[in-house]
Amino acid sequence: MDLREALLRDALDAYQKEYRELMDIWKNLEGKAQWIVTVSGIFFAGMFAFIRNPLLQPVHYYEQCLLTASVVLLVLSVVSALLAQRLFDVQKAPYGDLLGALVKDLIDSDEISSDRIYCYLAEQGTFWKETNLTVQIVNKKKIASLLCAQCFLVLSILCCVIYTIIKIWGNQP
């Protein structure tokens, strides 16, 4: 094995490690999106129970606005979290059929020279680089959607907290 081949094998190992890390990030983002949907659903149930109680019905316009804003922000939070979970088309990792096709081309050639092996490894590197790039792009989209979902959820909770504080202090004699 010459130096070029050894360096390319190191690069391939690095690409594969990066891919595994990117997929771990992907899974974590999916889990966070599910968590946001769950918390929002629990918060929805609490809000509707809160609103249904006749003693706690909003009296003032600004209280109605706060509760309405809270519900709208919850809906936006859920929608943003679901957008983070939508299916994305990414380039398939160069395993299985793709790698098999590259190996078959190499074996079917008249001679297996150092240059042919170098080209084989370089082509794998190109596939890994493109795959990792597409996963990075999708992860960035998921992160942006999750950030929006988290912000909407926090703002919704803040509206509800402000409403609750107003109700508590507004009932003082």
C-alpha positions, 0 to 999 in steps of 0.5 A: 500500500502506497502513501496515497492509498493510506491517506485515502483510507484515513480520509474514508474512515474520517468520512464514515465517522463523520457520517455516524456522528451526523446520523446521531445528531439527526436522531437527537433532533428527531427526539427533541421534535417529538419531545416538543410535540408531547410537551405542547400536547400536554400544555394544550390539554392544560390550557383547555382545562384551564379555559373551560373552568367558568371561574377562570374565564377571561373577563378583560380583552387583554386576558383573552388576547393572552390566552389566544396568543398562547394557543396560537403559539402552541399550534405554531410550536407543534407545526414547527416541530412536525416540520423538523420531523418531515421526511427529507431526501438525502443521498444514501450512504455509500454502503451495500449496492454502491460499494459493491458496484465500485468493487465489481468495476475494479475486479472486472478491470483487466488489471488491479493496479495501484492507480485503479485502487487509488481511483476506487478509494477516491470515488468512495471519498467523493460519495461519502463527502456528498452524502455527509454534505446532504445530511449536514444541510438537512440537519441545519433545516431540522435545527432551524425548525426546532429552534422556532418550535422551542421559541414558540413553546416558550412564548406560549408558556410565557403568555400563560404565566403572564395571564396567571399572574394577572388573574392572581393579582387581579383578584386581590381586594 
